[in-house]
Every structure is written in structure tokens, then in C-alpha cells.
Amino acid sequence: MRLQIGPILTCILFGLISCQVAAQSKKFIEVSYDQGPIVGNQKDWAEELINKIAYSGVDARLGWRSDKNTYLNYINRYPSYGLGFTSALNYYSEIGRPMGVYAFGEFPFGRNDFHRKLNFSYYAQIGLGFNMNPYDAETNPMNGFVGTAVNAHIHFGFKASYQFSDSFGAFTSVGTKHYSNGSINKPNAGINFIPIAIGLRMNLDKEEFNPGPKPQFPALEKRGYWNIAAYTGVKSYDVGQRAYFRGGLGVNYLWELSHKYRGGLGVDWFYGAGARDRYPNENITFLDSNSFAVVGSWEWKLTDRLYMPVAIGVYVNKAHYNQETTSYYERIGVRYRINTNVFAGVQIKAHKAKADFFEFTLGYTIPGKVQEIIHR
């Protein structure tokens, strides 16, 4: 059941913001149909499996668009949050019928013009995928996409919508939908769809969405922040092999770039347990199972407490026995600030978009001195 912890925590984090905006928001329901190709990894088994599978699915969402007139809502163009369910329509013995429950965030493009009929946005869905037939050496050897029945559901995309009336609208979207267990159990190439969707939207509140004039912005305190974060997770290195502890520590110095973003530099240390078990005939040294990197970090503030961390790291020392396959890595996730100093979250660390492991994070922030105050 360890696999379920990461997506569930992420759903909880997005759920927290959904609960915050639900009390003062415009609620809506969306239903859609999507269809699109499955993307392989240029392996022979993947191409053979893809030729047997045709993807189409349905999606249903309950969402809230906050009309609370705060400066963070304003600079994020009054985003929508909510919960959804998705399911493939067809069942295939190799992969099953993938389904997912998820939390989502949708962020409009352009200026805050609430009278437009045609609108564009981008969105993210993160949650729990299930109802899949995983790899089995005897009964399902062709499925190298997923090694577990329960996986993370991740979906990013772009959306165009048109509002016909105060109550009804239509939309279309295109994106990438991904199911993966974060290398907790191999194989884990991941199931990747590129769905193109068409759908309908029904607004449950008849009143016009109009939060009012531009809100008053607080003074921007230009200061630095030290973020100290502990990463924990597990990783399987080969098919049929047990999962081992993966974790590390990160120290970053971030600067308040704007009311919306922070950015800076830091260092990461990663440790992978079990190298001596996996390679009993090798002389394993400290640097064979420990890696160090310089990392550029960026934080996107969604609310006073919820934010998305994004990072690109470059290894100074790469631990080959831990399957760190490239000279750099990526990180993206979601974090929740419990109070002024303590935060928790979940991220995915990857090499060229191939999962290394899920990072369950607990951290501490040390604010620096205010060096400048900017009024706007």
C-alpha cells in the first residue's frame, strides 16, 4: 500500500485549497469525452502492445472558482480547483481499464476579463490511478508499462472554452495523461496517453462571476529564505526485486522575486540503500550510493500556504548504482506550508521525464532579513 501514499497526499494538499475556496466560490460540473494515441518508448514490446490498444475515455469533474478578491487570486487570474474521476472506456487484458480519481487546478491565460465568451487556460490533475493489470512474468509478460495495479495519475494540458450562457458552456482540451508508480515496483515505463477532449460545462451558480476591482496588494518584502528539506521514498531497481529506501536532504536559498514567485540556488544530497545487496560482488564505496548536485529552484505561490516547487539539478557526483542515468534531473510537485516555518509535500524526481522516485518531503524555512520593501 506504500504506493498509494504519494498520490493520496497530493490529493489532500489540493483538497485543502478546494475546501478553502468552496465557501466563497462559483461551482461547476464538467463532463468530457477524450480520445488519443498511446505513446511508447521505442521498445519492440511497447510497439507491439500499442498496436493492440486504442484509447478513449470519459471524465467528470466538480470544481470551484474562487471569487474571493485577494491579491494571490488576482495575479493567478482567479484559478479553479476541484475533484474529478476519469475512466478508459475499453478493457484490455494487458493493461486493464485504467481509472483515476484526482484533484485539479485550472489557471486562465490573459487578463482578468470576466465578460469574455472565449477563454484559454492550462490545467494540472494529480491523483490516484487504479483498475490496471500490472506486469506478471507468467500471466501478463507483455505489459512493461506498469508493475503495480495502483499508480499515480498525472495529467497536464491546455484548454479552450466557450460560454454560451450564464449556465452552459463547451470546451476542448489536449494534454498528456500519465500513469506511473514512481519506480516503486519495476517495470515502470509508464502508460502515456495524449488525449484530445470535448466536453460540456454547467455552472451551478447563476450569478455573474465578478470579484470586483483590482485588490490592494501588500508591500513586497524583498528578502531571502533558507529552505531545508528532507526527502524520503522507496525505489525498485529491477523486475522482481524488492524496493529499497531512497532519500536525501536539500538546502536552498530562495529570493522573493515577486508576489507570485520565488527563485534561487541550492544543493541536494541523495542516498540509495541496498547497493551492497544488489551488487554483492562489487566493492561499493560511499560515492557509489551517495550523490550530490547543484540545483536551481523555483516556487509558484498559489495561495498563502499552497505552492508548487520546480527544480533542475546538475550532478556533481552521480551514483551509478542508484540508476541516476543522466547528468541532470527534474523535480515538480506540490507543497503545503503548515505554518510560517514548517512545510510538507510530495514531488517526483525524474531523469528526462523518467521517474527516479517519489519524494515525500518535510522541511523548515528560515526567513532572512528584509532588505527592501516595494509598494505597488
Secondary structure as UniProt FT lines:
FT   HELIX           2..4
FT   HELIX           5..22
FT   STRAND          25..36
FT   STRAND          38..39
FT   HELIX           44..50
FT   TURN            51..52
FT   STRAND          55..66
FT   HELIX           71..75
FT   TURN            76..77
FT   STRAND          80..88
FT   TURN            93..95
FT   STRAND          96..108
FT   TURN            114..115
FT   STRAND          118..132
FT   TURN            137..139
FT   TURN            141..142
FT   STRAND          151..163
FT   STRAND          168..180
FT   TURN            182..183
FT   STRAND          191..193
FT   STRAND          196..203
FT   STRAND          220..222
FT   STRAND          224..236
FT   TURN            239..240
FT   STRAND          243..256
FT   STRAND          261..272
FT   TURN            273..274
FT   HELIX           275..278
FT   TURN            280..281
FT   HELIX           286..289
FT   STRAND          290..301
FT   STRAND          306..317
FT   HELIX           320..322
FT   STRAND          328..337
FT   STRAND          342..351
FT   TURN            352..353
FT   STRAND          354..367
FT   STRAND          372..374
//
